[in-house]
């Protein structure tokens, strides 16, 4: 299972968890979870918002917890290359989405690109001297 799927599923099942709690529960490095959640937040899948918890003595503490983005926070944006009616003006009937990886443009989704970037970063980190 890809990291983004694992994180999304965990946040769905355990809302209001901190980054550190997610990392501990999934037995992953906090930096990897932080980067993965940041990518999911940028894509609009999850949000990090303040919440109030209590400690063992019942004292309130403010912190930030992760939640799935609610449907009301998501906006529908027509694909690139389409007009308001959804008519595709692209020559090949598939809009081209600019690629952050190589700059050439691709029809892969942002999440797929984010997963590729996360995998590359993890590989590069493991291969460091």
C-alpha positions, -999 to 999 in steps of 0.1 A, spaced: 0 0 0 14 34 -9 22 59 19 -5 83 8 -31 55 10 -19 44 44 -19 79 58 -53 87 43 -68 55 58 -53 62 92 -65 98 93 -100 86 83 -100 60 111 -83 82 137 -92 119 132 -76 146 154 -42 127 158 -10 147 158 18 140 133 38 123 160 9 101 170 3 90 134 40 82 130 41 62 162 10 42 154 22 34 119 58 27 130 72 53 106 97 81 110 80 114 120 97 132 91 83 108 65 48 111 80 52 149 81 62 150 45 35 126 34 8 145 53 20 178 38 17 164 3 -19 152 11 -27 186 26 -15 203 -5 -36 181 -26 -67 188 -4 -71 153 9 -64 161 46 -64 192 67 -45 201 99 -65 222 123 -64 232 159 -81 211 185 -83 210 223 -74 180 243 -69 172 279 -40 157 296 -41 129 323 -50 155 349 -78 170 329 -60 202 320 -69 215 285 -41 218 259 -43 232 224 -27 213 195 -32 206 159 -48 173 146 -52 158 112 -86 153 96 -99 142 62 -110 173 42 -148 175 44 -168 176 12 -178 212 20 -141 222 18 -135 206 -15 -143 226 -47 -149 212 -81 -124 226 -106 -128 218 -143 -99 199 -158 -73 220 -176 -82 225 -212 -120 225 -207 -145 253 -208 -173 259 -183 -195 233 -198 -168 206 -196 -161 206 -233 -125 196 -238 -105 220 -260 -73 199 -259 -62 184 -292 -60 148 -278 -92 150 -257 -70 146 -225 -58 178 -208 -21 180 -201 -12 187 -165 22 202 -159 46 178 -142 65 189 -112 90 161 -117 103 168 -152 84 199 -164 72 182 -196 35 178 -187 17 146 -180 -18 134 -174 -9 118 -141 -28 130 -110 -12 152 -84 -13 124 -59 6 101 -82 32 127 -88 34 133 -50 39 96 -44 67 95 -70 84 124 -53 80 109 -19 94 76 -31 123 93 -47 130 113 -16 129 82 6 152 63 -18 177 93 -19 176 94 19 184 57 22 212 60 -4 230 89 14 265 81 26 
